[in-house]
Amino acid sequence: MTSPTERDLPWSAGSWLNPPAGSRQDGADLVVTTREGSDFWRTTSYGFVHDDGHALLVPFPSGTAVEVSFVADLPELYDQAGVMVRVDAGTWIKAGIEHSDGEPQLGAVVTHGTSDWSLAPVPEWAGREVTVRASRAGDAVTVRARCDGGPWRMVRLAHLDPDADAQAGPLCCSPLHAGLEVRFTRLATGPADAALH
């Protein structure tokens, strides 16, 4: 799925939605430390709204893709890292790795007013480099992920208004504690995937 015309972006290309407790460059990597209570969720099942997770966002027009790579130990329930696609507080997609049911899970939350959530266990991905790719074409965002440069795995196909003004980029949250550290190793953009399969 990776296009030869993709280009890496400097971390300075993004703007923070909800700045984290700390962020620093370590060589080419961006190391981010979360704030306690950081998360994104709207209403479903839990009854609360959180819009205070950390996301470093760049423009995400239709016809493009964004890739985010990271390494993270996610020791506590709901610790998460990945990619955020955002239109506004009520319209967004987050996808990546989240700690749930005692192990790392590959999943996505799609929000159009209220949130949904899907997960699949990936215990073998723990502590390794994960890349999450969001590709936008027409009325859809296709999310894929892979570990250590392995084969791409389909995560989600989600609706997004083709006229929506969206942004996308690295995401991390730790709803139940402060101090989760995530090492983001790459932010890249390029053309959208040519096909779903």
HELIX and SHEET records of a PDB file:
HELIX    1   1 TRP A   11  ALA A   13  5                                   3    
HELIX    2   2 PRO A  123  TRP A  125  5                                   3    
SHEET    1   A 4 ARG A   7  ASP A   8  0                                        
SHEET    2   A 4 GLU A 181  PRO A 191 -1                                        
SHEET    3   A 4 ASP A  29  THR A  33 -1                                        
SHEET    4   A 4 GLY A  22  ASP A  26 -1                                        
SHEET    1   B 6 ARG A   7  ASP A   8  0                                        
SHEET    2   B 6 GLU A 181  PRO A 191 -1                                        
SHEET    3   B 6 THR A  64  ALA A  72 -1                                        
SHEET    4   B 6 VAL A 130  ALA A 137 -1                                        
SHEET    5   B 6 ALA A 140  CYS A 147 -1                                        
SHEET    6   B 6 ARG A 153  HIS A 159 -1                                        
SHEET    1   C 7 SER A  15  LEU A  17  0                                        
SHEET    2   C 7 HIS A  54  PRO A  59 -1                                        
SHEET    3   C 7 GLN A 167  CYS A 173 -1                                        
SHEET    4   C 7 GLN A  80  ASP A  88 -1                                        
SHEET    5   C 7 THR A  91  SER A 100 -1                                        
SHEET    6   C 7 GLU A 103  HIS A 112 -1                                        
SHEET    7   C 7 SER A 118  PRO A 121 -1                                        
SHEET    1   D 2 PHE A  40  ARG A  42  0                                        
SHEET    2   D 2 VAL A  49  ASP A  51 -1                                        
END                                                                             
